[in-house]
């Protein structure tokens, strides 16, 4: 009797999404890198004071709790678009994608949990041993889906579709876990009236979408009010973006040719990856880089925990969790899939740029944020290089093996 395979042929919906993501994220990854590079150059130039002034410039209505700095508008406002796309991805995956079937959902789900627990264990272990802060335990748990998929798009031509689907689904589940961490552990005082107002707007938004009503002049203001009231409630405003994405129907309704999740993903992903995330990077990654700062980061237990958690913990947790699933289910990886493929996916999952920077900002303040930001940047570059090299090697292997 043949063993059950952990990695089979992805669903048609997932294959279409992979093709769309790889097209979009190649350019989005370049924009993300350019945003981070511009931030570092600006913050370390003679115009560093101007960078700080622009980042700290505040505007917006104070009566609505929205008199925020440019940096906060980028993190709480623009990233809501990023999280809205994540919400759409989650809804599609849960309804018609890889997560809709327990048999195909178990591997990426368990791998994502493993990829979260191992970095936490490494971070906590280092900081307990060296007397560091435990506040940043969640920083190395997140995978940057845009950055990771951009690396895959650039070097992964020839990889089995099952491996591409595994990375996409793993990153989506990873983002879900990060969202839960932000909502649960980085919320202090919650205002129930504001939260109820946000929930009502999200409910109406979903009800209209399920009835095929997609007029921007109605749904747009509803989404903005849902975001603003979520912000006022004390829960991080990006959670509203996720919630709005989750209430969008994942199947075609009222004679539509395609589901709104797919249509809006296609519409909003370029805005997210090409505008929202790069601008966030521009105002989140601008830290002073000096020999003294690098030396301090190398010896700081928090920075060490974040960097080692991302580069070592993420692949270790993902590979170990996948191995445990294969062992307990007595399943094979699948035709043409190697453990080197899983290691490659694990390595590239150590890119923790966008969500890690967001969690670092929530967990720390002051100079500690700069050290953690430096650790995230260095770790993400290292993970991209290692993961990209491994994926390129595996892709070349599959291309050479393919019949002429």
TIZA-843145 format. One line per field, with one value per residue (C-alpha): z, x, y. Coordinates in Angstrom, 3 decimals, always signed. Each point is the difference from the previous one (the first is absolute). Last residue first. Example, Ala and Ser with C-alpha at 12.3 -4.5 7.8 and 13.67 -1.06 7.14 Angstrom:
BEGIN
zz	(+7.140:+0.660)
xx	(+13.670:-1.370)
yy	(-1.060:-3.440)
END
This chain:
BEGIN
zz	(-22.562:+2.971:+3.365:+2.129:-0.960:+0.864:+3.291:+1.125:-1.087:+2.135:+2.960:-0.306:-0.447:+3.068:+2.043:-1.137:+0.651:+3.462:+0.944:-1.529:+1.154:+3.498:+0.217:-1.207:+2.435:+2.885:-0.692:-0.281:+3.030:+2.145:-1.027:+0.865:+3.390:+0.715:-1.149:+2.095:+3.074:-0.512:+0.930:+0.072:+0.005:-0.487:-2.405:-2.160:-0.005:-1.011:-3.034:-0.980:+0.260:-2.125:-2.833:-0.001:+1.318:-2.669:+1.855:-2.250:-2.684:+2.087:+0.718:-3.690:-0.809:+2.790:-1.339:-3.506:+1.375:+1.548:-3.550:-2.113:-3.305:+0.812:+3.503:+3.448:+1.166:+2.671:+3.177:+1.623:+3.165:-1.822:-2.837:+2.453:+2.236:-2.968:-1.005:+3.534:+0.034:-3.384:+0.909:+3.484:-1.192:-2.987:+2.217:+2.935:-1.864:-2.021:+1.759:+3.591:-0.455:-0.989:+2.594:+2.887:-0.876:-0.126:+3.407:+1.428:-1.042:-0.909:-3.805:+0.309:+2.024:-2.538:-2.830:+1.873:+0.746:-3.613:-1.075:-1.769:+1.025:-0.464:-2.816:-0.348:+1.196:-1.983:-3.452:+0.787:+0.530:-3.329:-1.641:+1.614:-1.079:-3.566:-2.154:+2.230:+1.278:-3.116:-2.193:+2.301:-0.035:-3.408:-0.431:+3.609:-0.635:-2.901:+1.749:+3.237:-1.980:-1.570:-3.780:-2.822:+2.208:-0.531:+3.437:+1.906:-0.958:+2.831:+2.537:+1.468:+1.763:+3.801:+0.552:-1.884:+2.218:+3.101:-1.204:-0.699:+3.349:+1.703:-1.539:+2.495:+2.997:+2.681:+2.227:-1.063:-1.766:-2.592:-0.553:-0.387:-2.661:-1.914:-0.050:-1.012:-2.904:-1.084:+0.084:-1.963:-2.752:-0.057:-0.854:-2.615:-1.218:-1.241:+0.491:+0.745:-0.847:+2.883:+1.855:-0.389:+1.580:+2.977:+0.407:+0.132:+2.345:+2.371:-0.203:+0.817:+2.948:+1.288:-0.109:+1.955:+2.531:+0.426:+0.585:+2.610:+1.586:+0.590:+0.486:+2.293:-0.695:-3.331:-1.050:+1.226:-1.399:-3.233:-0.942:+0.758:-1.921:-3.004:+0.214:+0.002:-3.067:-1.671:+0.541:-1.443:-3.144:-0.124:+0.218:-2.725:-2.351:+0.833:-0.391:-3.265:-1.431:+1.184:-1.561:-3.257:-0.343:-0.413:-3.553:+0.414:+3.660:-0.237:-0.526:+0.842:+3.098:+1.235:-0.595:+1.808:+3.080:-0.119:-0.391:+2.571:+2.656:+2.453:+3.648:+3.194:+0.501:+1.685:+2.310:+2.880:-0.015:+3.556:+1.463:+0.768:+0.535:+3.025:-1.979:+0.512:+0.072:-3.111:-2.008:+1.021:-0.617:-3.531:-0.845:+1.369:-1.798:-3.238:+0.381:+0.860:-3.094:-2.709:+1.794:-0.133:-3.685:-0.673:+1.768:-2.193:-3.181:+0.527:+1.392:-2.718:-2.810:+1.800:+1.901:-3.320:-0.092:+1.013:-3.484:-1.740:-0.429:+3.267:+2.458:-2.652:-1.518:+3.388:+1.036:-3.229:+0.336:+3.591:-1.111:-2.624:+2.749:+2.080:-2.657:-0.369:+3.802:-0.380:-1.521:+3.079:+3.186:-1.036:-2.596:+2.054:+2.993:-1.853:-1.281:+3.604:+1.193:+0.919:-0.609:+3.403:-1.592:+1.824:-0.900:-3.699:-2.149:-0.115:+1.721:-1.322:+1.727:-3.143:-1.901:+2.812:+0.369:-3.722:+0.068:+2.821:-2.036:-2.925:+0.257:-0.740:+2.193:+0.364:-3.714:-1.134:+2.399:-0.977:-3.714:+0.379:+1.808:-2.683:-2.814:+1.574:+0.212:-3.577:-1.244:+1.965:-1.468:-3.546:+0.524:+2.254:-2.767:-2.504:+2.702:+1.803:-3.136:-0.970:+3.577:+0.143:-3.143:+1.378:+3.337:-1.666:-2.156:+3.149:+0.650:-1.248:+2.848:+2.857:+3.094:-2.096:+1.309:-0.139:-2.671:+1.050)
xx	(+13.939:-1.148:+0.208:+2.974:+1.991:-2.916:-0.590:+3.628:+0.112:-3.085:+1.631:+3.169:-1.984:-2.087:+3.153:+1.653:-3.186:-0.383:+3.605:-0.039:-3.521:+0.709:+3.170:-1.867:-2.854:+2.428:+1.853:-3.207:-1.631:+3.133:+0.255:-3.664:+0.608:+2.897:-2.007:-3.004:+2.236:+0.926:-3.467:-3.024:-0.669:-2.768:-2.285:+2.860:+1.549:-3.365:-0.171:+3.605:-0.675:-3.146:+1.933:+3.389:-0.023:+1.962:+0.624:-2.592:+2.719:+1.851:-3.071:-0.909:+3.535:-0.067:-3.316:+1.457:+3.091:-2.382:-0.829:-3.162:-0.032:-3.104:-1.270:+1.405:-0.819:-2.569:+0.301:-2.493:+2.092:+3.321:-1.050:-1.644:+3.094:+2.279:-2.141:+0.267:+3.775:+0.447:-2.147:+1.503:+3.606:-0.653:-1.520:+2.386:+3.304:-0.240:-3.007:+0.679:+3.714:-0.689:-2.713:+1.821:+3.273:-1.713:-1.579:+3.238:+2.026:+3.602:-0.304:-2.449:+2.482:+2.752:-2.299:-0.948:+3.645:+1.033:-2.816:-3.330:-2.636:-3.525:-2.471:-1.716:-3.467:-0.701:+1.081:-1.101:-3.580:+0.265:+1.197:-2.863:-2.812:+1.099:+1.156:-0.835:-3.342:-1.040:+1.033:-1.941:-3.155:-1.486:+0.977:-0.921:-3.255:-0.961:+1.138:-1.847:-2.968:-0.552:+0.020:-2.547:-2.636:-3.584:-1.231:+2.835:+3.388:+1.711:+2.500:-2.441:+1.632:-0.396:+3.633:+1.424:-1.836:+1.255:+3.601:-0.191:-1.673:+2.902:+2.253:-1.473:+1.732:-2.632:-0.445:-3.596:+0.949:+2.005:-2.901:-2.265:+2.305:+0.371:-3.734:-0.635:+2.454:-1.529:-3.533:+1.175:+1.389:-2.934:-2.584:+1.734:+1.904:-3.138:+0.448:-3.506:+0.098:-2.198:+2.949:+1.859:-2.887:-0.141:+3.778:+0.147:-3.025:+1.784:+3.265:-1.823:-1.761:+3.287:+1.600:-2.866:+0.190:+3.725:-0.635:-2.640:+2.214:+3.012:+2.915:+2.909:+3.279:+0.242:+3.370:-0.340:-3.362:-0.481:+3.688:+0.469:-3.176:+1.268:+3.362:-1.777:-2.007:+3.199:+1.592:-3.115:+0.413:+3.757:-0.520:-2.642:+2.350:+3.036:-1.963:-1.562:+3.461:+1.083:-3.054:+0.587:+3.314:+2.941:+0.934:+0.156:+0.848:+2.676:-1.821:-3.560:+1.123:+1.956:-3.071:-2.147:+2.208:-0.009:-3.784:-0.761:+2.262:+0.199:-0.815:+1.285:+3.209:-1.729:-2.292:+2.468:+0.760:-1.075:+2.246:+2.720:+3.564:+1.591:+2.481:-1.385:-3.600:+0.567:+1.607:-2.587:-2.938:+1.182:+0.801:-3.326:-1.931:+1.851:-0.942:-3.666:-0.876:+1.463:-1.477:-3.414:+0.524:+1.055:-3.124:-2.224:+2.003:-0.241:-3.541:-1.731:+0.308:-1.830:-2.236:-1.331:-0.985:+3.516:+1.410:-2.448:-3.776:-1.409:+2.907:+2.552:-2.315:-0.828:+3.651:+1.097:-2.691:+1.081:+3.629:-1.072:-1.742:+3.175:+2.035:-2.703:-0.003:+3.757:-0.723:-1.852:+1.533:+3.658:+0.080:-2.270:+2.226:+3.150:-1.774:-0.899:-3.575:-2.872:-2.544:-1.636:-3.260:+0.054:+3.714:-0.838:+3.091:+3.608:+3.284:+3.556:+2.203:+1.137:+0.477:+2.076:+2.112:+0.741:+0.802:+2.480:+1.657:+0.588:+3.809:-0.467:-0.503:-3.785:-0.410:+2.183:-1.681:-3.500:+0.822:+1.321:-3.169:-2.229:+2.167:-0.154:-3.796:-0.267:+2.106:-2.159:-3.143:+1.329:+0.539:-3.068:-2.487:+0.820:+0.730:-3.239:-2.144:+1.493:-0.313:-3.605:-0.927:+1.634:-1.779:-3.393:+0.673:+0.784:+3.565:+1.289:+1.361:+2.407:-0.435:-0.259:-1.905:+2.159:-0.709:-1.464)
yy	(+18.025:-2.037:+1.785:-0.954:+3.073:+2.266:-1.817:+0.361:+3.651:+0.662:-1.761:+2.087:+3.218:-0.862:-0.625:+3.232:+1.993:-1.481:+0.806:+3.492:+0.854:-1.345:+2.119:+3.104:-0.654:-0.558:+3.266:+2.032:-1.634:+0.468:+3.663:+0.515:-1.640:+2.356:+3.027:-1.055:-0.240:+3.651:+1.215:-2.236:-3.700:-2.563:+1.880:+1.264:-3.471:-1.485:+2.314:-0.698:-3.736:+0.411:+1.667:-1.747:-3.523:-1.840:-3.263:-1.623:-0.143:-2.578:-2.109:-0.133:-1.157:-2.603:-1.314:-0.259:-1.742:-2.527:-0.975:+0.092:-1.911:-2.008:+0.719:+0.703:-3.505:-0.696:-2.073:+2.414:+0.326:+0.144:+2.311:+2.398:-0.102:+0.686:+2.982:+1.396:-0.516:+1.673:+3.009:+0.429:-0.210:+2.250:+2.735:-0.386:+0.339:+3.238:+1.521:-1.049:+0.626:+3.606:+0.682:-1.679:+1.724:+3.404:-0.630:-1.404:+3.102:-0.839:+0.172:+2.891:+2.044:-0.641:+1.045:+3.179:+0.844:-0.540:+2.307:-0.525:+2.533:-1.398:+0.586:-3.368:+0.966:+3.183:-1.180:-3.555:+1.239:+1.823:-3.228:-1.996:+2.334:+0.802:-2.930:-2.958:+1.263:+1.903:-2.950:-2.368:+2.149:-0.732:-3.665:-0.681:+1.850:-2.274:-3.182:+0.774:+1.340:-3.406:-0.166:+0.297:+1.652:-1.149:+1.053:-1.666:-1.473:-1.861:+1.341:+2.535:+2.986:-0.218:-1.051:+2.970:+2.476:-1.824:+0.122:+3.733:+0.639:-1.801:+2.673:+2.485:-1.530:-0.476:+3.069:+0.663:+3.241:-1.906:-2.396:+3.044:+1.456:-3.286:-0.738:+3.628:-0.362:-3.317:+1.427:+3.055:-2.264:-2.445:+2.661:+2.183:-3.063:-1.739:-3.755:-1.316:-3.706:-1.026:-1.505:+3.310:+1.930:-2.355:+0.092:+3.804:+0.052:-2.412:+1.957:+3.236:-1.666:-1.457:+3.457:+1.529:-2.842:+0.619:+3.707:-0.827:-2.703:+2.219:-2.384:+0.811:-1.784:-1.797:-1.340:-3.582:-1.077:+1.969:+0.086:-3.706:-0.887:+1.959:-1.780:-3.364:+1.017:+1.210:-3.416:-1.635:+2.130:-0.633:-3.763:+0.175:+1.860:-2.152:-3.249:+1.196:+0.626:-3.442:-1.668:+1.879:-1.809:+2.405:+0.897:+3.768:+0.646:+2.679:+3.318:-1.015:-1.923:+3.015:+2.171:-2.577:+0.353:+3.820:+0.235:-2.711:+1.528:-2.890:+0.686:-1.655:+1.985:+2.992:-1.993:-0.392:+3.721:+0.757:-2.710:+2.534:-1.186:-1.663:-2.071:-3.510:+1.147:+2.090:-2.795:-2.606:+2.349:+0.813:-3.622:-1.274:+2.753:-0.788:-3.703:+0.658:+2.057:-2.206:-2.993:+1.650:+0.775:-3.602:-1.270:+2.176:-0.638:-3.797:-0.272:+2.015:-2.557:-2.814:+2.439:+1.380:+3.676:+1.053:-0.737:+2.309:+0.258:+1.374:+0.179:+0.965:+2.617:+1.486:+0.046:+1.634:+2.685:+0.644:+0.246:+2.552:+1.984:-0.311:+1.767:+2.660:+0.456:+0.479:+3.405:+1.228:-1.376:-0.227:+2.794:+2.271:-0.736:+1.103:+3.123:+0.826:-0.249:+2.302:-2.771:-0.390:+1.171:+3.349:+0.313:+0.302:-0.675:+1.185:-0.707:+0.398:-2.603:-1.809:+3.288:+1.484:-3.145:-0.103:+3.719:-0.578:-2.752:+2.400:-0.247:-3.685:-3.053:+0.227:+0.752:-2.903:-2.433:+1.101:-0.073:-3.556:-1.089:+1.506:-1.409:-3.467:+0.211:+1.291:-2.939:-2.420:+1.554:-0.421:-3.730:-0.045:+0.668:-2.726:-2.579:+0.845:-0.330:-3.371:-1.250:+1.203:-1.909:-3.145:+0.435:+0.296:-3.066:-2.003:-1.092:-3.385:-2.055:+0.592:-2.169:-3.169:-3.013:-3.116:-2.564:-3.380)
END
